[in-house]
Amino acid sequence: MKGLLLRLSALDADAATAVRVIAHFEALLGGALDPVTLTRSTAGLAGCAAGLELPDGRTARFAPDGATLAGAPAHVSGRVDLEPAGRVWLERPGAPGPFDELVLEWMAIAARVLAGRPRPTRTPRAADPALVELVLSGREAVEDRARALRLLGLEPGTPLRVIAVAADAAAGPGTDTGPGTDTGAGRSADAGVEAVALLGRGALRGTVRVARVGSLGAVLVQRRDGASGGPGASGGQAVSGGQAASGSRPGGTASPAAELRAAMRERVRERSAARRPAPGTRVGIGSEADPLDAHASWAQARSALRFAVAGAPEEAVADHGELGPLVLLADIPVERLRAQADVRRLGELGEPAHGERGGPTTGQARPGGELLAALAAFCRTGSLRQAAAELHLHHSSVAARLSHVEKELGWRLRDPQDRFRAQLALYALRLAGNGDG
């Protein structure tokens, strides 16, 4: 396993490498784990020095060749803090590697086990993409789909949900530049890896399978107890035979929207503390479905994904059930959306020429994007102070940005009708900029 990440990322930087990372730590957790074994193994896996400090004072620090390192690290390229104290870290020269965040999250899970803290939930399992694609296909024979479900460890008779995850370029806090735009933070991340990184912190209960399907991460979630997906979760609608039916069956899967938003907030806080750009992750959630009709939930998840925008967790996670009749907007051709006057003017407002700063640096929102982020937060909350709190800004800064929007578009955002018009234009702009999720 020595140097595995560095060798594989040069050849196949996708979710297949994430599978190997997870398998590595699962093997460690299944054996006689101790700080020395965990740290030495992580250093060899990542191909750089790694360190660990547990709440009880135990420490370890190793080079990638297995040699013990003494003293404090000179350069920490990434870290995850443990609670109530302690941390794990990597010491990679230069910029962090493409899988360092995933390695650190799993190293932290193992460290919490060492510290005597139970793992919060069953961790997700990276699945064979071919099997997941078979389950999500509506064209394959029912027998083949049922067999694929069983091979994935899922029950053909228990409802499930499908979640779509997209990995845009990392964005600064509050970014709302419209899906598909470049935030200046460099290359887009791998969607399969982002899905594993988000869910690897135990964001979802139940049986969770993750794979990369095309350019997206596909997540299958099956809960056998029918328990709620957390505070504020919406049950949505059951999907059978490609059609929506009201209600939820016993043993069904309540919407995980609240859990995913909470996990995303945690990721944003951790990356902010480490002075790293916020994750450019978007999530779309499909409705509950019969497993043999998972393609219907997958289609809904991809449709909901078009409404999501990287940045605030409330905007980055879109639930098809929560959108209600707004999902009908997704049926409008992209060309017609782009040609609509409000959408066109709002898109122009989001360009870098507008805003308060001369231009963004890596990890920051574009100046025009800051205007759209302020508008989205105000339309969603209906309160200047709540919008400011969400964006971590003074309310006078948000007021100035909204005033700019009103001046450019001729709206009065205190008027409910104009605010509704603005919200509708924001949704249409996202759909226009993100044709198929």
Buried (B, 14 or more C-beta within 10 A) or exposed (E): EBBBBBEBBEEEBBBBBBBBBBEBBBEBBEEEBEBEBBBBBBBBBBBBBBBBBBBEEBEBBBBBEEEEBEEEBEEBBBBBBBEEEBBBBBBBEEEBBBBBBBBBBBBBBBBBBBBEEEEEBEBBBBBBBEBBBBBBBEEBEEEEBBBBBEEBEBBBEBBBBBBBBBBBBBBBBBBBBBBBBBBBBBEBBBBBBBBBBBBBBBBBBBBBBBBBBEEBBBBBBBBEEBBBBBEEBBBBBBBBEEEBEEEBBEBBBBBBBBBBBBBBBBBBEBBBEBEBBBBBBBBBBBBBBBBBBBBBBBBBBBBBBBBBBBBBBBBBBBBBBBBEEBBEBBEEEBEEBBEBEBBBBBBEBBBBEBBEEEEBEEBBBBBBBBBBBBBBBBBBBEEBEBBBBBBEBEBEBBBBBBEBBBEBBEBEBEEEEBBEBBBBBBBBBBBBBBEEB
